[in-house]
Amino acid sequence: MNKLLLSLIVAAASSAALANPILTLDPANGQLTGSPGSTVGWGFTIQNDTSFYLLVTSVTATGFDPATGAFSDYISSVNFTAVSPNSSYPESFNASIPTGFGEFAILNTATIGAITGADFEVLYDLLVNDPNGLLGSDPGDLYGNTFNATAGQVTVTEASTADIPEPATLSLILTVAPALLLLRRKRRQ
């Protein structure tokens, strides 16, 4: 009876270890747009359906045209992304912090209409113990796992005129702002 219980526990642990964690980019189709000189990027969600802690260890991007821009990995090189067992972990892209999957810096010289894409190979380890804890490595740790294929694409577009104020608005801002600052200074005195 004890052997049966032990074999069931081992089988359950093995099936949990064999579950396939899922990495999804945000946006889900992996397609971004940006103008020359801008930086765009991907957020992500990891669904860890295993009984292990998942630690992203590296990202390799193959295929981006260097004449269009350059990819920088955030998920493994900038941030320590560890996902608890049987949980989901989402993270938005934010270049100023930096958070998310990674960024693509579009060159100032990139051609409008250029499209470049890459296949991302994302490696992760499955760890028995919490990588932020004190217990360290375990003989049951599984190293060098790879997420299913993930791809990203960047299309270079013209700069949006919505981000540039109209001349009349800009003139109003430049006229009113100094007056407001002067009024604020007088109130403090």
C-alpha positions as CSV (number, residue, x, y, z in Angstrom):
1,M,0.0,0.0,0.0
2,N,2.8,2.4,0.8
3,K,4.5,1.6,-2.5
4,L,1.3,2.5,-4.3
5,L,0.9,5.8,-2.5
6,L,4.6,6.6,-3.2
7,S,4.2,5.8,-6.9
8,L,1.1,8.0,-7.1
9,I,3.0,10.9,-5.5
10,V,5.9,10.5,-7.9
11,A,3.6,10.2,-10.9
12,A,1.7,13.4,-9.8
13,A,5.0,15.3,-9.3
14,S,6.3,14.1,-12.7
15,S,3.1,15.2,-14.5
16,A,3.2,18.6,-12.9
17,A,6.8,18.9,-14.0
18,L,5.9,18.0,-17.5
19,A,3.2,20.7,-17.8
20,N,4.1,23.3,-20.4
21,P,4.2,26.8,-19.1
22,I,2.9,29.3,-21.6
23,L,4.5,32.7,-22.5
24,T,2.2,35.2,-24.3
25,L,3.4,38.5,-25.5
26,D,1.3,41.7,-25.1
27,P,0.0,42.5,-27.7
28,A,-0.9,38.9,-28.2
29,N,-0.1,39.0,-31.9
30,G,3.4,40.3,-31.1
31,Q,3.0,43.2,-33.7
32,L,4.1,46.7,-32.8
33,T,4.4,50.0,-34.7
34,G,6.5,53.0,-34.0
35,S,8.1,55.9,-35.8
36,P,11.9,56.4,-36.4
37,G,13.7,57.3,-33.2
38,S,11.0,55.8,-30.9
39,T,11.2,52.9,-28.6
40,V,8.4,50.3,-28.6
41,G,8.1,47.1,-26.6
42,W,6.2,44.1,-25.5
43,G,4.5,43.2,-22.2
44,F,4.0,39.5,-21.3
45,T,2.1,37.0,-19.3
46,I,3.5,33.7,-18.1
47,Q,1.1,30.9,-17.1
48,N,3.1,28.5,-14.9
49,D,1.0,25.4,-14.5
50,T,3.8,23.4,-12.9
51,S,4.5,22.7,-9.2
52,F,7.9,24.5,-9.6
53,Y,9.1,28.0,-9.4
54,L,9.7,29.2,-13.0
55,L,12.8,31.5,-13.6
56,V,13.3,33.0,-17.0
57,T,17.1,32.8,-17.8
58,S,17.6,34.1,-21.3
59,V,16.1,35.5,-24.5
60,T,17.6,35.2,-27.9
61,A,16.0,37.2,-30.8
62,T,16.8,35.9,-34.3
63,G,15.8,37.8,-37.4
64,F,15.5,41.6,-36.6
65,D,17.1,43.8,-39.3
66,P,19.8,45.8,-37.6
67,A,19.2,48.6,-40.2
68,T,15.8,49.1,-38.6
69,G,16.7,49.0,-34.9
70,A,17.8,46.8,-32.0
71,F,16.1,44.6,-29.5
72,S,16.9,44.7,-25.7
73,D,15.8,41.9,-23.4
74,Y,14.1,43.0,-20.1
75,I,12.5,39.7,-18.9
76,S,15.8,38.0,-18.2
77,S,18.6,40.5,-18.3
78,V,17.1,43.5,-16.6
79,N,14.5,42.0,-14.3
80,F,14.6,38.9,-12.1
81,T,11.4,37.3,-13.4
82,A,10.4,34.4,-11.2
83,V,6.9,33.0,-11.3
84,S,5.4,31.0,-8.4
85,P,4.0,27.5,-8.9
86,N,0.5,27.2,-10.4
87,S,0.1,30.9,-11.0
88,S,-0.1,33.5,-13.7
89,Y,2.3,36.5,-13.9
90,P,1.5,39.5,-16.2
91,E,3.8,42.4,-16.7
92,S,3.2,45.5,-18.9
93,F,5.9,47.1,-21.0
94,N,7.3,50.4,-19.6
95,A,10.6,51.6,-21.1
96,S,11.2,54.2,-18.3
97,I,11.2,51.6,-15.4
98,P,12.0,49.2,-17.5
99,T,9.5,46.4,-17.3
100,G,8.0,43.9,-19.7
101,F,9.4,41.4,-22.1
102,G,11.8,43.7,-24.0
103,E,12.1,46.8,-26.2
104,F,12.9,47.5,-29.8
105,A,14.6,50.9,-30.3
106,I,13.8,52.1,-33.9
107,L,16.7,53.9,-35.5
108,N,16.3,57.5,-36.6
109,T,17.3,56.4,-40.0
110,A,14.8,53.6,-40.3
111,T,12.7,53.6,-43.5
112,I,9.0,54.4,-43.1
113,G,7.1,51.2,-44.0
114,A,9.9,48.9,-43.0
115,I,8.8,45.7,-41.3
116,T,11.2,43.6,-39.3
117,G,10.5,40.5,-37.1
118,A,12.2,38.0,-35.0
119,D,11.7,34.6,-33.4
120,F,12.4,34.7,-29.7
121,E,13.9,31.7,-27.9
122,V,13.1,32.1,-24.3
123,L,14.8,29.7,-21.8
124,Y,13.6,29.1,-18.3
125,D,14.5,26.9,-15.3
126,L,12.0,25.1,-13.1
127,L,13.2,25.2,-9.5
128,V,11.9,23.2,-6.5
129,N,12.7,26.0,-4.1
130,D,11.9,29.7,-4.3
131,P,14.8,31.4,-6.0
132,N,14.3,34.4,-3.6
133,G,14.5,32.1,-0.6
134,L,17.4,30.7,1.4
135,L,17.1,27.0,0.5
136,G,19.2,27.1,-2.7
137,S,19.3,24.5,-5.5
138,D,17.6,21.1,-5.3
139,P,18.4,17.8,-7.1
140,G,14.9,18.0,-8.6
141,D,15.5,21.3,-10.4
142,L,15.0,21.2,-14.2
143,Y,17.3,23.5,-16.2
144,G,17.3,24.7,-19.8
145,N,13.6,24.5,-20.7
146,T,12.3,26.4,-23.7
147,F,8.9,28.1,-24.2
148,N,7.0,27.3,-27.3
149,A,7.8,29.5,-30.3
150,T,7.2,33.2,-29.7
151,A,7.6,35.9,-32.4
152,G,7.6,39.6,-32.5
153,Q,7.3,42.1,-35.4
154,V,7.9,45.9,-35.7
155,T,6.5,48.1,-38.4
156,V,8.0,51.6,-38.9
157,T,5.3,54.3,-39.3
158,E,5.4,58.0,-39.7
159,A,5.4,60.1,-36.5
160,S,1.9,60.7,-35.2
161,T,0.7,64.3,-35.6
162,A,-1.5,63.8,-32.5
163,D,1.5,64.1,-30.3
164,I,2.6,67.5,-31.7
165,P,0.6,70.5,-30.5
166,E,-0.9,72.8,-33.1
167,P,1.0,76.2,-33.4
168,A,-1.9,78.1,-31.7
169,T,-1.9,75.7,-28.7
170,L,1.8,75.9,-28.4
171,S,1.7,79.7,-28.5
172,L,-1.0,79.7,-25.8
173,I,1.0,77.4,-23.6
174,L,4.2,79.5,-24.0
175,T,2.3,82.7,-23.1
176,V,0.2,81.4,-20.2
177,A,2.8,79.2,-18.4
178,P,5.2,82.1,-17.4
179,A,2.2,84.2,-16.2
180,L,1.0,81.2,-14.0
181,L,4.5,80.7,-12.6
182,L,4.7,84.5,-11.7
183,L,1.3,84.4,-10.1
184,R,2.3,81.3,-8.0
185,R,5.5,83.0,-6.9
186,K,3.6,86.1,-5.8
187,R,1.2,84.0,-3.8
188,R,4.0,82.3,-1.9
189,Q,5.4,85.7,-0.8
